Amino acid sequence: MKTLGDAWDWLSTAAHWSGDGGIWHRLTQHLVLTVVCLLISCLVALPVALVLGHLGRGGALAVNISNVGRAVPTFAVLVLLLLTPIGDWGEGPTVVALVLFAVPPLLTNAYVGMREVDRGVVRAARGMGMTGWQMLWRVEAPLALPLIMSGVRLAAVQLVATATIAALAGGGGLGRIITAGFNLASTPQVVAGAVLVAAFALVVEAFFEAAERLAPGWARTARRRRAE
């Protein structure tokens, strides 16, 4: 309990929130890194998953290959990238490592969502004369949206937790508070940093939960049907 009390004292100290190395500055860095990696991951994974899910071919292989990333520790990938020419690109190694980490849930959920769309609805759309692209964007993708957003939500929360490794490569983010605590042998600071990361992850989770509740009625209906 004393450690938690000391951590609270550290967090409640105004000086720790301001300045270049303060909590607000590190939180902003963490947020930017998370958003950038999530956007890149979505641009990489979602088009592939949507097309393969629509075609119904090659998706299982793509999902299995992407899942290899879950078996490889993100920190190990980061260390290997630091030893390559990309290691001189500032935040480049961290971004690449985090993108590789976020792709599997995005790809898997989007592909599964596309394949679980009612085939009767797809056949009806085809019978109405829709082209393949029209069926993809007007029928399949909207119906698969709940699972797609579930993958985005999972990837975002995982990125918030894993982005702390940026500090190990000299990057910013809340991880710098934790590493600085280790360097100073300050357990309260380490605990405070961990609490901040956990709280940030919960806020991101709550944000996506609120977004789902505020989604259009058809999206909420599709989500309930999948839950059933």
Secondary structure, DSSP 4 states (H G I P E B T S, - for coil): -HHHHHHHHHHT-GGGTSSTTSHHHHHHHHHHHHHHHHHHHHHHHHHHHHHHHHHTSSHHHHHHHHHHHHHS-HHHHHHHHHTSGGGGSTTHHHHHHHHHHHHHHHHHHHHHHHHTS-HHHHHHHHHTT--HHHHIIIIIHHHHHHHHHHHHHHHHHHHHHHGGGGGGGT--STHHHHHHHHHTT-HHHHHHHHHHHHHHHHHHHHHHHHHHHTS-HHHHHHHHHHH-
